Amino acid sequence: MEWDAAYAIGQSAVDGDHQRLFQLFNQFSAAIAAGETRESANRFLRELADYSAYHFRREEGLMHAIGYPDYAKHKKMHDTFADFVRRQSDSGARDAEEVQFLQSYVEMWLCGHILVMDKWFGEWLDGRGGNSGAAAPTA
């Protein structure tokens, strides 16, 4: 997955977090390509769980602080993804097919979520004159 301007929502802290999520995913994909499936999947899931929890708190904190009207729906999507990652992490051993599914699911979720839900948030911020790129609260 390659980061480009299409993924930016115009809020520098959130965009930086999204770039870090892309980096984690790309490290995972490189490990898979090198044949490191089970170990890299487990490491990736731990890192993804930790970093996405941090990111979701930051993003949700910003949304809550400024009264974003779709906050509850957005948070529910975050919670559903976090639950998926947790369940995958708890399941432990995985074969190559499971790792491929995990890779595809995470890629589709991240890209889709950022390009739709987070972009709507960015557009809402723009419409209110609030997309200055200032740091988001870390909640």
N, CA and C atoms as an extended XYZ file, in Angstrom:
417
Properties=species:S:1:pos:R:3:atomname:S:1:resname:S:1:resid:I:1 pbc="F F F"
N         0.853       -1.170        0.000 N   MET     1
C         0.000        0.000        0.000 CA  MET     1
C         0.892        1.223        0.000 C   MET     1
N         0.613        2.098       -0.914 N   GLU     2
C         1.430        3.300       -0.994 CA  GLU     2
C         0.604        4.513       -0.598 C   GLU     2
N         1.141        5.283        0.345 N   TRP     3
C         0.470        6.490        0.784 CA  TRP     3
C         0.576        7.534       -0.314 C   TRP     3
N        -0.528        8.216       -0.578 N   ASP     4
C        -0.477        9.393       -1.437 CA  ASP     4
C        -1.514       10.396       -0.957 C   ASP     4
N        -1.546       11.541       -1.602 N   ALA     5
C        -2.394       12.645       -1.161 CA  ALA     5
C        -3.882       12.294       -1.143 C   ALA     5
N        -4.296       11.304       -1.893 N   ALA     6
C        -5.716       10.917       -1.918 CA  ALA     6
C        -6.197       10.454       -0.543 C   ALA     6
N        -5.286        9.970        0.294 N   TYR     7
C        -5.650        9.481        1.618 CA  TYR     7
C        -5.672       10.587        2.678 C   TYR     7
N        -5.089       11.728        2.382 N   ALA     8
C        -4.988       12.807        3.366 CA  ALA     8
C        -6.354       13.423        3.630 C   ALA     8
N        -6.620       13.672        4.910 N   ILE     9
C        -7.868       14.346        5.270 CA  ILE     9
C        -7.602       15.808        5.629 C   ILE     9
N        -6.345       16.206        5.664 N   GLY    10
C        -6.000       17.594        5.944 CA  GLY    10
C        -5.796       17.910        7.409 C   GLY    10
N        -5.747       16.900        8.250 N   GLN    11
C        -5.513       17.082        9.682 CA  GLN    11
C        -4.196       16.368        9.961 C   GLN    11
N        -3.133       17.112       10.187 N   SER    12
C        -1.780       16.561       10.160 CA  SER    12
C        -1.548       15.392       11.126 C   SER    12
N        -2.067       15.471       12.333 N   ALA    13
C        -1.841       14.383       13.292 CA  ALA    13
C        -2.531       13.102       12.838 C   ALA    13
N        -3.758       13.233       12.348 N   VAL    14
C        -4.498       12.059       11.874 CA  VAL    14
C        -3.833       11.498       10.621 C   VAL    14
N        -3.445       12.373        9.697 N   ASP    15
C        -2.768       11.909        8.488 CA  ASP    15
C        -1.451       11.212        8.829 C   ASP    15
N        -0.731       11.715        9.809 N   GLY    16
C         0.509       11.066       10.244 CA  GLY    16
C         0.252        9.679       10.811 C   GLY    16
N        -0.824        9.551       11.587 N   ASP    17
C        -1.195        8.238       12.122 CA  ASP    17
C        -1.523        7.271       10.989 C   ASP    17
N        -2.273        7.761       10.001 N   HIS    18
C        -2.626        6.899        8.870 CA  HIS    18
C        -1.380        6.450        8.125 C   HIS    18
N        -0.423        7.334        7.968 N   GLN    19
C         0.833        6.965        7.303 CA  GLN    19
C         1.560        5.882        8.099 C   GLN    19
N         1.547        5.986        9.408 N   ARG    20
C         2.181        4.963       10.253 CA  ARG    20
C         1.470        3.617       10.104 C   ARG    20
N         0.147        3.626       10.017 N   LEU    21
C        -0.594        2.380        9.796 CA  LEU    21
C        -0.204        1.758        8.452 C   LEU    21
N        -0.011        2.587        7.440 N   PHE    22
C         0.449        2.083        6.137 CA  PHE    22
C         1.839        1.460        6.279 C   PHE    22
N         2.722        2.100        7.029 N   GLN    23
C         4.068        1.554        7.233 CA  GLN    23
C         4.014        0.184        7.900 C   GLN    23
N         3.193        0.060        8.940 N   LEU    24
C         3.056       -1.232        9.616 CA  LEU    24
C         2.556       -2.296        8.645 C   LEU    24
N         1.560       -1.939        7.857 N   PHE    25
C         1.017       -2.889        6.885 CA  PHE    25
C         2.091       -3.287        5.870 C   PHE    25
N         2.858       -2.334        5.394 N   ASN    26
C         3.887       -2.627        4.394 CA  ASN    26
C         5.010       -3.487        4.966 C   ASN    26
N         5.346       -3.299        6.225 N   GLN    27
C         6.333       -4.162        6.877 CA  GLN    27
C         5.809       -5.589        6.950 C   GLN    27
N         4.542       -5.728        7.280 N   PHE    28
C         3.891       -7.031        7.332 CA  PHE    28
C         3.904       -7.689        5.948 C   PHE    28
N         3.546       -6.938        4.927 N   SER    29
C         3.521       -7.475        3.563 CA  SER    29
C         4.911       -7.906        3.106 C   SER    29
N         5.925       -7.131        3.469 N   ALA    30
C         7.302       -7.494        3.103 CA  ALA    30
C         7.732       -8.777        3.805 C   ALA    30
N         7.334       -8.944        5.052 N   ALA    31
C         7.671      -10.168        5.791 CA  ALA    31
C         6.982      -11.380        5.171 C   ALA    31
N         5.739      -11.203        4.753 N   ILE    32
C         5.025      -12.299        4.096 CA  ILE    32
C         5.738      -12.679        2.801 C   ILE    32
N         6.120      -11.679        2.031 N   ALA    33
C         6.819      -11.930        0.768 CA  ALA    33
C         8.133      -12.668        1.003 C   ALA    33
N         8.733      -12.457        2.171 N   ALA    34
C         9.992      -13.124        2.513 CA  ALA    34
C         9.759      -14.502        3.123 C   ALA    34
N         8.488      -14.914        3.232 N   GLY    35
C         8.175      -16.241        3.751 CA  GLY    35
C         7.982      -16.315        5.249 C   GLY    35
N         7.952      -15.197        5.925 N   GLU    36
C         7.777      -15.167        7.383 CA  GLU    36
C         6.298      -14.988        7.698 C   GLU    36
N         5.532      -16.050        7.646 N   THR    37
C         4.087      -15.891        7.777 CA  THR    37
C         3.594      -15.836        9.219 C   THR    37
N         3.693      -16.911        9.944 N   ARG    38
C         3.091      -16.970       11.278 CA  ARG    38
C         3.678      -15.944       12.232 C   ARG    38
N         4.994      -15.886       12.315 N   GLU    39
C         5.628      -14.958       13.253 CA  GLU    39
C         5.323      -13.512       12.892 C   GLU    39
N         5.407      -13.201       11.590 N   SER    40
C         5.164      -11.819       11.179 CA  SER    40
C         3.698      -11.444       11.369 C   SER    40
N         2.790      -12.384       11.154 N   ALA    41
C         1.369      -12.096       11.357 CA  ALA    41
C         1.091      -11.787       12.821 C   ALA    41
N         1.635      -12.572       13.710 N   ASN    42
C         1.417      -12.334       15.135 CA  ASN    42
C         2.021      -11.012       15.587 C   ASN    42
N         3.215      -10.704       15.119 N   ARG    43
C         3.863       -9.434       15.454 CA  ARG    43
C         3.048       -8.262       14.890 C   ARG    43
N         2.624       -8.392       13.637 N   PHE    44
C         1.833       -7.340       13.003 CA  PHE    44
C         0.535       -7.095       13.761 C   PHE    44
N        -0.142       -8.157       14.149 N   LEU    45
C        -1.407       -8.003       14.859 CA  LEU    45
C        -1.215       -7.272       16.183 C   LEU    45
N        -0.144       -7.598       16.903 N   ARG    46
C         0.130       -6.894       18.163 CA  ARG    46
C         0.392       -5.408       17.907 C   ARG    46
N         1.239       -5.129       16.908 N   GLU    47
C         1.558       -3.737       16.586 CA  GLU    47
C         0.329       -2.993       16.069 C   GLU    47
N        -0.452       -3.658       15.230 N   LEU    48
C        -1.659       -3.040       14.689 CA  LEU    48
C        -2.666       -2.760       15.801 C   LEU    48
N        -2.828       -3.696       16.712 N   ALA    49
C        -3.750       -3.495       17.830 CA  ALA    49
C        -3.316       -2.298       18.667 C   ALA    49
N        -2.041       -2.227       18.995 N   ASP    50
C        -1.532       -1.136       19.822 CA  ASP    50
C        -1.649        0.213       19.121 C   ASP    50
N        -1.167        0.267       17.873 N   TYR    51
C        -1.150        1.563       17.197 CA  TYR    51
C        -2.547        2.012       16.795 C   TYR    51
N        -3.380        1.099       16.341 N   SER    52
C        -4.732        1.507       15.959 CA  SER    52
C        -5.515        1.978       17.183 C   SER    52
N        -5.306        1.365       18.344 N   ALA    53
C        -5.972        1.830       19.569 CA  ALA    53
C        -5.547        3.266       19.885 C   ALA    53
N        -4.252        3.528       19.779 N   TYR    54
C        -3.737        4.885       19.987 CA  TYR    54
C        -4.367        5.852       18.977 C   TYR    54
N        -4.357        5.471       17.710 N   HIS    55
C        -4.891        6.323       16.659 CA  HIS    55
C        -6.390        6.564       16.835 C   HIS    55
N        -7.130        5.502       17.131 N   PHE    56
C        -8.574        5.656       17.293 CA  PHE    56
C        -8.891        6.597       18.451 C   PHE    56
N        -8.151        6.490       19.559 N   ARG    57
C        -8.360        7.413       20.679 CA  ARG    57
C        -8.118        8.858       20.244 C   ARG    57
N        -7.056        9.067       19.476 N   ARG    58
C        -6.730       10.424       19.017 CA  ARG    58
C        -7.836       10.950       18.093 C   ARG    58
N        -8.196       10.162       17.106 N   GLU    59
C        -9.185       10.593       16.127 CA  GLU    59
C       -10.557       10.799       16.785 C   GLU    59
N       -10.961        9.862       17.617 N   GLU    60
C       -12.245        9.974       18.304 CA  GLU    60
C       -12.242       11.141       19.287 C   GLU    60
N       -11.101       11.396       19.919 N   GLY    61
C       -10.992       12.543       20.825 CA  GLY    61
C       -11.214       13.842       20.087 C   GLY    61
N       -10.637       13.952       18.907 N   LEU    62
C       -10.834       15.150       18.091 CA  LEU    62
C       -12.299       15.267       17.679 C   LEU    62
N       -12.879       14.172       17.214 N   MET    63
C       -14.284       14.189       16.787 CA  MET    63
C       -15.208       14.603       17.934 C   MET    63
N       -14.975       14.009       19.083 N   HIS    64
C       -15.819       14.307       20.245 CA  HIS    64
C       -15.653       15.761       20.674 C   HIS    64
N       -14.432       16.245       20.686 N   ALA    65
C       -14.155       17.601       21.153 CA  ALA    65
C       -14.819       18.664       20.283 C   ALA    65
N       -14.969       18.382       18.999 N   ILE    66
C       -15.528       19.401       18.107 CA  ILE    66
C       -16.966       19.105       17.698 C   ILE    66
N       -17.544       18.052       18.267 N   GLY    67
C       -18.950       17.760       18.023 CA  GLY    67
C       -19.256       17.182       16.662 C   GLY    67
N       -18.405       16.315       16.158 N   TYR    68
C       -18.639       15.691       14.853 CA  TYR    68
C       -19.941       14.890       14.892 C   TYR    68
N       -20.884       15.168       13.995 N   PRO    69
C       -22.202       14.534       14.086 CA  PRO    69
C       -22.212       13.023       13.814 C   PRO    69
N       -21.243       12.498       13.088 N   ASP    70
C       -21.192       11.055       12.809 CA  ASP    70
C       -20.230       10.312       13.737 C   ASP    70
N       -19.947       10.927       14.882 N   TYR    71
C       -19.000       10.339       15.836 CA  TYR    71
C       -19.379        8.904       16.213 C   TYR    71
N       -20.630        8.667       16.591 N   ALA    72
C       -21.041        7.337       17.073 CA  ALA    72
C       -20.866        6.278       15.991 C   ALA    72
N       -21.239        6.593       14.775 N   LYS    73
C       -21.098        5.644       13.669 CA  LYS    73
C       -19.617        5.360       13.396 C   LYS    73
N       -18.819        6.411       13.405 N   HIS    74
C       -17.387        6.272       13.145 CA  HIS    74
C       -16.726        5.435       14.245 C   HIS    74
N       -17.074        5.724       15.486 N   LYS    75
C       -16.511        4.975       16.611 CA  LYS    75
C       -16.890        3.504       16.528 C   LYS    75
N       -18.127        3.228       16.137 N   LYS    76
C       -18.556        1.830       16.003 CA  LYS    76
C       -17.704        1.090       14.967 C   LYS    76
N       -17.381        1.759       13.871 N   MET    77
C       -16.512        1.130       12.865 CA  MET    77
C       -15.124        0.859       13.442 C   MET    77
N       -14.601        1.807       14.192 N   HIS    78
C       -13.309        1.595       14.852 CA  HIS    78
C       -13.383        0.401       15.800 C   HIS    78
N       -14.440        0.365       16.609 N   ASP    79
C       -14.593       -0.713       17.589 CA  ASP    79
C       -14.689       -2.082       16.905 C   ASP    79
N       -15.403       -2.145       15.795 N   THR    80
C       -15.556       -3.403       15.059 CA  THR    80
C       -14.206       -3.870       14.518 C   THR    80
N       -13.432       -2.940       13.965 N   PHE    81
C       -12.110       -3.290       13.454 CA  PHE    81
C       -11.186       -3.729       14.593 C   PHE    81
N       -11.196       -2.980       15.692 N   ALA    82
C       -10.352       -3.324       16.841 CA  ALA    82
C       -10.702       -4.708       17.376 C   ALA    82
N       -11.988       -5.033       17.390 N   ASP    83
C       -12.421       -6.355       17.839 CA  ASP    83
C       -11.923       -7.448       16.892 C   ASP    83
N       -11.993       -7.194       15.597 N   PHE    84
C       -11.475       -8.152       14.617 CA  PHE    84
C        -9.983       -8.405       14.847 C   PHE    84
N        -9.225       -7.331       15.005 N   VAL    85
C        -7.777       -7.464       15.215 CA  VAL    85
C        -7.504       -8.234       16.501 C   VAL    85
N        -8.247       -7.925       17.564 N   ARG    86
C        -8.052       -8.622       18.842 CA  ARG    86
C        -8.341      -10.113       18.694 C   ARG    86
N        -9.473      -10.441       18.051 N   ARG    87
C        -9.826      -11.854       17.864 CA  ARG    87
C        -8.778      -12.583       17.029 C   ARG    87
N        -8.267      -11.934       16.009 N   GLN    88
C        -7.227      -12.544       15.180 CA  GLN    88
C        -5.953      -12.750       15.990 C   GLN    88
N        -5.617      -11.776       16.794 N   SER    89
C        -4.422      -11.870       17.621 CA  SER    89
C        -4.546      -12.998       18.642 C   SER    89
N        -5.733      -13.126       19.233 N   ASP    90
C        -5.978      -14.170       20.233 CA  ASP    90
C        -5.963      -15.570       19.635 C   ASP    90
N        -6.266      -15.685       18.335 N   SER    91
C        -6.382      -17.014       17.723 CA  SER    91
C        -5.037      -17.701       17.534 C   SER    91
N        -3.945      -16.948       17.570 N   GLY    92
C        -2.624      -17.557       17.525 CA  GLY    92
C        -2.217      -18.120       16.183 C   GLY    92
N        -1.993      -19.434       16.128 N   ALA    93
C        -1.427      -20.080       14.943 CA  ALA    93
C        -2.280      -19.829       13.712 C   ALA    93
N        -1.614      -19.648       12.593 N   ARG    94
C        -2.323      -19.412       11.336 CA  ARG    94
C        -1.530      -19.990       10.184 C   ARG    94
N        -2.273      -20.464        9.206 N   ASP    95
C        -1.630      -20.996        8.013 CA  ASP    95
C        -1.526      -19.896        6.958 C   ASP    95
N        -0.936      -20.238        5.826 N   ALA    96
C        -0.704      -19.245        4.774 CA  ALA    96
C        -2.009      -18.638        4.260 C   ALA    96
N        -3.050      -19.437        4.173 N   GLU    97
C        -4.341      -18.930        3.702 CA  GLU    97
C        -4.924      -17.900        4.676 C   GLU    97
N        -4.805      -18.169        5.966 N   GLU    98
C        -5.291      -17.225        6.973 CA  GLU    98
C        -4.506      -15.922        6.928 C   GLU    98
N        -3.204      -16.027        6.723 N   VAL    99
C        -2.362      -14.832        6.646 CA  VAL    99
C        -2.742      -14.011        5.418 C   VAL    99
N        -3.006      -14.687        4.306 N   GLN   100
C        -3.426      -13.984        3.089 CA  GLN   100
C        -4.751      -13.251        3.309 C   GLN   100
N        -5.697      -13.925        3.982 N   PHE   101
C        -6.968      -13.287        4.298 CA  PHE   101
C        -6.750      -12.065        5.179 C   PHE   101
N        -5.941      -12.220        6.215 N   LEU   102
C        -5.646      -11.125        7.132 CA  LEU   102
C        -5.064       -9.931        6.373 C   LEU   102
N        -4.106      -10.215        5.503 N   GLN   103
C        -3.473       -9.157        4.723 CA  GLN   103
C        -4.512       -8.430        3.855 C   GLN   103
N        -5.335       -9.181        3.163 N   SER   104
C        -6.342       -8.584        2.284 CA  SER   104
C        -7.376       -7.784        3.078 C   SER   104
N        -7.846       -8.361        4.182 N   TYR   105
C        -8.867       -7.696        4.984 CA  TYR   105
C        -8.357       -6.367        5.531 C   TYR   105
N        -7.174       -6.379        6.104 N   VAL   106
C        -6.635       -5.153        6.703 CA  VAL   106
C        -6.404       -4.093        5.628 C   VAL   106
N        -5.877       -4.500        4.500 N   GLU   107
C        -5.652       -3.542        3.416 CA  GLU   107
C        -6.976       -2.919        2.959 C   GLU   107
N        -7.972       -3.749        2.730 N   MET   108
C        -9.267       -3.227        2.276 CA  MET   108
C        -9.902       -2.337        3.344 C   MET   108
N        -9.821       -2.750        4.610 N   TRP   109
C       -10.444       -1.962        5.662 CA  TRP   109
C        -9.769       -0.604        5.793 C   TRP   109
N        -8.430       -0.605        5.880 N   LEU   110
C        -7.721        0.664        6.054 CA  LEU   110
C        -7.991        1.617        4.897 C   LEU   110
N        -7.815        1.124        3.682 N   CYS   111
C        -8.030        1.992        2.517 CA  CYS   111
C        -9.467        2.477        2.451 C   CYS   111
N       -10.405        1.563        2.594 N   GLY   112
C       -11.809        1.938        2.516 CA  GLY   112
C       -12.220        2.899        3.608 C   GLY   112
N       -11.787        2.628        4.827 N   HIS   113
C       -12.163        3.482        5.951 CA  HIS   113
C       -11.600        4.890        5.786 C   HIS   113
N       -10.351        4.970        5.412 N   ILE   114
C        -9.725        6.286        5.253 CA  ILE   114
C       -10.359        7.041        4.085 C   ILE   114
N       -10.537        6.350        2.959 N   LEU   115
C       -11.054        7.025        1.762 CA  LEU   115
C       -12.533        7.402        1.860 C   LEU   115
N       -13.276        6.764        2.743 N   VAL   116
C       -14.697        7.100        2.870 CA  VAL   116
C       -14.960        7.810        4.206 C   VAL   116
N       -14.873        7.077        5.294 N   MET   117
C       -15.269        7.629        6.597 CA  MET   117
C       -14.371        8.789        7.038 C   MET   117
N       -13.069        8.601        6.939 N   ASP   118
C       -12.168        9.662        7.380 CA  ASP   118
C       -12.209       10.855        6.432 C   ASP   118
N       -12.403       10.595        5.147 N   LYS   119
C       -12.541       11.700        4.197 CA  LYS   119
C       -13.796       12.517        4.496 C   LYS   119
N       -14.898       11.850        4.860 N   TRP   120
C       -16.109       12.591        5.239 CA  TRP   120
C       -15.819       13.491        6.425 C   TRP   120
N       -15.081       12.957        7.377 N   PHE   121
C       -14.707       13.754        8.545 CA  PHE   121
C       -13.866       14.956        8.101 C   PHE   121
N       -12.889       14.725        7.248 N   GLY   122
C       -12.059       15.817        6.741 CA  GLY   122
C       -12.870       16.871        6.002 C   GLY   122
N       -13.826       16.420        5.203 N   GLU   123
C       -14.683       17.364        4.481 CA  GLU   123
C       -15.555       18.164        5.451 C   GLU   123
N       -16.040       17.485        6.489 N   TRP   124
C       -16.831       18.179        7.505 CA  TRP   124
C       -15.975       19.238        8.191 C   TRP   124
N       -14.744       18.883        8.519 N   LEU   125
C       -13.833       19.854        9.125 CA  LEU   125
C       -13.610       21.042        8.192 C   LEU   125
N       -13.367       20.744        6.917 N   ASP   126
C       -13.153       21.817        5.940 CA  ASP   126
C       -14.349       22.754        5.895 C   ASP   126
N       -15.543       22.182        5.889 N   GLY   127
C       -16.762       22.975        5.818 CA  GLY   127
C       -16.958       23.888        7.015 C   GLY   127
N       -16.358       23.515        8.115 N   ARG   128
C       -16.465       24.317        9.338 CA  ARG   128
C       -15.240       25.192        9.535 C   ARG   128
N       -14.298       25.130        8.593 N   GLY   129
C       -13.077       25.910        8.723 CA  GLY   129
C       -12.144       25.373        9.776 C   GLY   129
N       -12.321       24.087       10.131 N   GLY   130
C       -11.533       23.512       11.217 CA  GLY   130
C       -10.450       22.562       10.789 C   GLY   130
N       -10.123       22.515        9.530 N   ASN   131
C        -9.108       21.565        9.069 CA  ASN   131
C        -7.788       22.275        8.861 C   ASN   131
N        -7.288       22.839        9.944 N   SER   132
C        -6.078       23.638        9.881 CA  SER   132
C        -4.809       22.810        9.897 C   SER   132
N        -4.946       21.522       10.162 N   GLY   133
C        -3.757       20.685       10.275 CA  GLY   133
C        -3.163       20.703       11.665 C   GLY   133
N        -3.823       21.357       12.593 N   ALA   134
C        -3.331       21.409       13.966 CA  ALA   134
C        -3.352       20.015       14.580 C   ALA   134
N        -2.561       19.844       15.599 N   ALA   135
C        -2.482       18.553       16.265 CA  ALA   135
C        -3.813       18.194       16.892 C   ALA   135
N        -4.174       16.934       16.739 N   ALA   136
C        -5.412       16.423       17.343 CA  ALA   136
C        -5.138       16.027       18.787 C   ALA   136
N        -6.140       16.134       19.646 N   PRO   137
C        -5.950       15.668       21.025 CA  PRO   137
C        -5.705       14.169       21.047 C   PRO   137
N        -4.983       13.700       22.055 N   THR   138
C        -4.683       12.275       22.154 CA  THR   138
C        -5.668       11.545       23.041 C   THR   138
N        -6.630       12.221       23.568 N   ALA   139
C        -7.707       11.649       24.418 CA  ALA   139
C        -7.163       10.801       25.497 C   ALA   139
